[in-house]
Amino acid sequence: MYQLYYSPSTASLAVHWMLIEIGAPFELVLTDTKTGAHKQPDYLKLNPAGVVPTLIVDGAPVCESTAILMLLAERHADKGLAPSVGAPERAAYLQGMVYLANTLLPSFRAWFYSHEPAGEAGAQAVQAVAQARIEAVWDRLDAQLAGRGPYMLGERLSAVDFLATMLMRWSRNMPRPATAWPHIARYLSRMRAMPSLREAHAREGLTDWIDG
């Protein structure tokens, strides 16, 4: 059985959702970032970065949400959430996961915590740059979905969709959320209808966004 250290509405949501989707047995361990539980000594022994999620796999902690999603997809290959090595779609899958991790995750960090890199005086400028970078990603993904939907890699659901959907949700309170792009909006209507995503929201007590 897996153990998922999570906090509602954070990067752990995609992992929580995938665990439900693949039907793997797991235990949820609340590590509430609002109370600072992720900075406590016992948790830092598992995740020295002091962030969520952490997934206990065969007794050992695994960190970084993107890596966890890719690991779960490989460990449960029968669910078809990652193209096999050598498959024509494998390159697009790897590129998609790394692109989202390298572009959107840092940009959202800058959006939500704009004071970190430049102090309060530079926060507004940092946030403006972050918004532009995030919206550029939506431009790219909207065009991608227009050309080869209904999922990020085409006809089949993959780990890319779990990561992308979670990040799109993060934009819900931005001046232009991801749903402002027509093909992304259509894509999210499909994703938000998935019982596993709705169940993850219910278990975490999240009521915004899931119903549009």
Secondary structure as GFF3:
##gff-version 3
##sequence-region A 1 212
A	DSSP	beta_strand	2	6	.	.	.	ID=ss1
A	DSSP	alpha_helix	12	22	.	.	.	ID=ss2
A	DSSP	beta_strand	26	30	.	.	.	ID=ss3
A	DSSP	three_ten_helix	37	39	.	.	.	ID=ss4
A	DSSP	alpha_helix	41	46	.	.	.	ID=ss5
A	DSSP	beta_strand	54	57	.	.	.	ID=ss6
A	DSSP	beta_strand	60	63	.	.	.	ID=ss7
A	DSSP	alpha_helix	65	75	.	.	.	ID=ss8
A	DSSP	three_ten_helix	77	79	.	.	.	ID=ss9
A	DSSP	alpha_helix	90	99	.	.	.	ID=ss10
A	DSSP	pi_helix	100	104	.	.	.	ID=ss11
A	DSSP	alpha_helix	105	112	.	.	.	ID=ss12
A	DSSP	alpha_helix	115	148	.	.	.	ID=ss13
A	DSSP	alpha_helix	159	170	.	.	.	ID=ss14
A	DSSP	three_ten_helix	178	180	.	.	.	ID=ss15
A	DSSP	alpha_helix	182	192	.	.	.	ID=ss16
A	DSSP	alpha_helix	195	204	.	.	.	ID=ss17
###
